[in-house]
Amino acid sequence: MARAVEDAGEDGDWLERQHAEAVGLGLDCVVEVRSEEQLELALERLDPEILLLSARDDVDGDALSQALELLPDVPAGKLPSRTWESRAGTGDELERAGVDAVISERETSPSSS
């Protein structure tokens, strides 16, 4: 089950209830964060094992750079992941940053002729 911290707005209790319900059902939870503030909230209130680092719509720059900015704040033992469209050199950039991460490649649909 994926849950975005952004969905909670100002209601951190709602986020906790949603997460607890999913865990109670035996689901593995992926918590999506888009900023340092959301990451801090997720770690304090949920302590998720898997974090999906997503790009913010209101910030200039590429999605990979935004994810790399969040990675130093992810504690050891947590699994950071990032989804983006394939781009040459992405794995090299993560390796140079000293990061072990899961990379899920989003497939782009072929354009219709």
N, C-alpha and C positions, 0 to 999 in steps of 0.2 A: 504494500500500500504506500502510495506517495502522498505526502501532505506538505504544502508550501506554508512556511511561517507567515508569508505575506497574507494568506487567506484568513489568518486570525485577526488581522488588524491590531487593535489595541487590547483584544481579549485573549491574553495568555492562558487564562483558565480554560477557554474553549479548546485551544490547541492541546493542552494537557489532557483534557477529556477525550478528544479524538484519538490521540496517541495511545492513551491507556486502553481505550476500547479496542483498537486494532491489535495491540499487544495481547490483550485478553482473549482475542479470537485466534491467537497463534500466528498472526501475520508478521512478516518482516517489514519494518517501516523504513522508508527512505524519506528524509526530511530535506526539503528544498529551501536553500537560503540564497539571498541575493545581496547581502550586505554584511558588514561586520556586526552591526546591531542585531540583525536577524540570527546570525551565527551564535552570538553571545546568548540570546534568548533561547535558542534551540538547545544549546549545551547546558544552560542553567536549569531549564524547566523540563526537558525531555531526555537528555543524555542519550541521543540516538547513536546507533552503531554506524549507520550509513548516512552520509550527507551528500546531497546533490548541489553542487556549486553552480548557480545559474547567473547569467548576465543580467544586469539591470537595464531596463529600457531607457531610463532617464540619464544614463551616464555615457559619455562618448568613449570610444575605444572598443577594441575587439573583445569578444567573449573570453578568449583564452587568457588575455591579460587580466581581466577581472577575476577569473578563477584563480590565477596564480597569486593575485593580491590577497585572496582569502586563505590560501593554503597554509601560511605560517601560523595562523590562529587555530587550525584544526589540531586537536591534541593527538598524541601518539595513541594508537589502538583504535582510532576511528578510521572509517573507510571513506575518503573523499572520492566523488566521482563527478564527471562532467560530460554532458552531451552536447555535441556540436556537429555541424556538417564537416565532412572530411576535408583536411587541408594538409598539403605536404609539409613535413617538418614539425608537426605538432608534437609527436612523441619525443623528438630531439629537444624541443624547448622544455618539456617537462623534465626530461632527464638532466639537462643542464641546470635546472632549478633544484635538483636533488630531491625530486618528488617521486614517490611510488603512488600511482593513482590508477583507478579504473577508467578506461576511456570507452564510452559507448558511442558508436558512430551512428548518427541519424541518417537514414537513407533518404536521398532526394528522389522524388518521383520524376520519371522522364517526362519531358514536355510533349504535349500532344501536337501532332502535325495536322 
